Amino acid sequence: MLWLLLLASAWAATAVSCLRLCLAAADVPRLPSGVPELGDGPGDADADGEGTREAGLTLYEAAYLAGGPGRVADLALVAMHGRRGLLLAHTGWTTVVDPDAEDTLERSVIAAAGPAGQELTASVRTAVAAGGAVRAVGDRLVRAGLAVPDRARTAVVSALRAVRATSLLIPALAVCAVLTLPGGREPGPVAVWFTLPLALTLGALAMAAMEVRPYTRFASPLGAHRLSAFAEHTAAGGQGTERARLTAVALHGVGVLDDPELRVALAAGRPAHRVG
């Protein structure tokens, strides 16, 4: 009977998606009891000129934990624009004004602008976010146990999406099964069979919300705690200063900027949901 084939499809989708989530969760690295501090290893200090650490983090590190590589690229662009190192036009172009960079992130921005010193802002941001300077920030945070490795985070996010999709697919299959029943057949017992795989997928999502969801972010649980301490520490500083503005961008994205033209310049050529 057709409804049995539909039920088998529901169980197959449930088994595959839940197994995928279990494997992704099992692959998530667990933090050791003694987590090394940033700067403990060779090359982990502020040799790249990323600024002073506050509550154990530099601005670039805080930006990575809060929003990933793209947030770090945004921060570098805003910082250079603020000191007139480059011009971010509302037309979507970035122009290098001062080729003297203060750190490796700024050097990567200048390099991304090309030999002519002018390139689309979206292209510059993409190149910087994928470049070695941002990758070095992420690797340093992963080694310190503050950031989730990109491979593990991507696997968990993808597995969660698969389970969510299955939880929506099962009711659709149940409806199709009921509609294909011959006349006079009670739909209740058939629908009950579909509640079993649905309960399994919903249970998997509930457990993932407690155990796995923290690893869908860039910051690990320890990194999130460090980021919270950084936010509290910097909140006690002066308001309205350039440092405070850059801190706000690092923690919350470019959507907090009070300059509408600058927000438009950073949003040009990018999907709206990426801003902030």
Secondary structure, DSSP 8 states (H G I E B T S, - for coil): -HHHHHHHHHHHHHHHHHHHHHHHHHHS----SS---TTSSTT-SGGG-----BTTB-HHHHHHHHH-HHHHHHHHHHHHHHTTSEEE-TTSEEEES----SSHHHHHHHHHTTTTTEEEHHHHHHHHHTSHHHHHHHHHHHHTTSB--HHHHHHHHHHHHHHHHHHHHHHHHHHHHHHTS-TT--HHHHHHHHHHHHHHHHHHHHHHHHHTGGGGSSB-HHHHHHHHHHHHHHHTS-SSSHHHHHHHHHHH-GGG-S-HHHHHHHHTTS-GGG--
